[in-house]
Amino acid sequence: MSKLHYKDLAALETLISAEFGGWSQSVKVDQKMINDFAELTGDHQWIHVDVERCAKESPFGTTIAHGFLTLSLQPAMAGGGDAIGNIEGWSNIVNYGSNKLRFTGAVPVDSEIHQRSRVKAVDVQDHKTTITMETNIHVVGQDERPAVVYELMFVLM
């Protein structure tokens, strides 16, 4: 794909699609990662950190990753047909927030996760270009239903 300038609305609109791009590389979510996240955030809910209790009481039969841990692994899952990698001419990129965030499925310990994205909208203004992307994070092998649905907005300047 050829390079697109971040102020070229017509060219950027060609990135908008109802179809998701390819899958990213996968990342394994193990118990150490879950425990480290619990320590960092103070979220020690048993469904994440108590292996023995989860084996007996959890509907998943095991511990599961925190939703925000799963979301925070997005940068580690590079690749996957990233159309925005073809945008040039900007000098700064800023996370502008999100329109939508849903934790729609569990990520059991020792699962691998991967993601795919699509551009939903582009807004070019004099001082910035805002791009809205939807990313779905899935447990590998459970690609029919995402564990996380995330709509991110970022600004190119």
Buried (B, 14 or more C-beta within 10 A) or exposed (E): EEEBBBBBEEBBEEBBEEEBBEBBEBBEBEBEBBBEBBEEEEBEEEBBBBBEEBEEEBEEEBBBBBBBBBBEBBEEBEBBBBBBEEBEEBEEBEEBEBEEEEBEBBBBBEBBBBBBBBBBBBEBEEEBBBBBBBBBBBBEEBEEEBBBBBBBBBBBE
